């Protein structure tokens, strides 16, 4: 499902204009980005948790030359599905 299809579906279900739904989705996504970037967790009960994890520094290889390189530690966004989401999608 694309963002446009999500907006269409929610607009129909909520009986709201597509513009209102798009503004809400954009605001939600921006808020999640901002909070996770600042190190906060965003938990939506029944859906899941967005947070920031760390990937440790490690050794790697340049795929073109085969030379060893050092890959630095980096922050990575994570999403963990909540209990309600998991139970709904499991068969």
DATA-V605044 format. One record per pair of residues at least 6 apart in sequence whose ideal C-beta (glycine too) atoms are under 8 Angstrom apart, sorted by sequence separation. I is the first residue (numbers start at 1). GAP is how many residues later the second one is. D is the distance in Angstrom with one decimal. If there is no record, write none. Layout:
I;GAP;D
I;GAP;D
This chain:
10;6;7.5
11;6;6.7
35;6;7.8
36;6;6.3
43;6;4.5
61;6;6.9
62;6;8.0
11;7;4.7
14;7;6.8
35;7;5.1
42;7;6.9
43;7;7.9
61;7;6.0
62;7;5.5
1;8;7.6
41;8;5.9
42;8;4.4
60;8;7.5
61;8;6.7
81;8;8.0
11;9;7.9
41;9;7.1
42;9;7.4
59;9;6.2
60;9;5.3
8;10;6.9
11;10;4.8
32;10;5.1
41;10;4.4
59;10;7.4
60;10;7.6
7;11;5.4
10;11;4.8
31;11;7.5
40;11;7.9
59;11;6.3
60;11;4.7
58;12;7.9
59;12;7.2
39;13;5.9
57;13;6.7
58;13;5.2
7;14;5.0
36;14;5.3
57;14;6.4
7;15;5.2
10;15;7.8
35;15;7.8
36;15;6.3
37;15;7.5
57;15;5.4
36;16;5.4
57;16;4.4
56;17;5.8
7;18;6.6
32;18;5.3
55;18;6.6
6;19;7.0
54;19;6.2
55;19;5.2
54;20;7.4
55;20;7.7
54;21;5.9
55;21;5.1
3;22;7.1
53;22;7.3
54;22;7.1
52;23;5.3
53;23;5.1
52;24;7.3
53;24;7.6
52;25;6.2
53;25;4.6
51;26;7.7
52;26;7.1
50;27;6.9
51;27;5.5
50;28;7.2
50;29;5.5
51;29;7.7
49;30;7.2
48;31;5.7
49;31;5.0
48;32;5.7
48;33;4.6
49;33;6.9
47;34;7.7
48;34;4.5
47;35;5.2
46;36;5.3
45;37;6.7
46;37;7.2
47;37;6.9
48;37;5.7
44;38;7.1
46;38;3.3
47;38;5.4
43;39;7.8
45;39;7.6
46;39;6.7
36;41;5.7
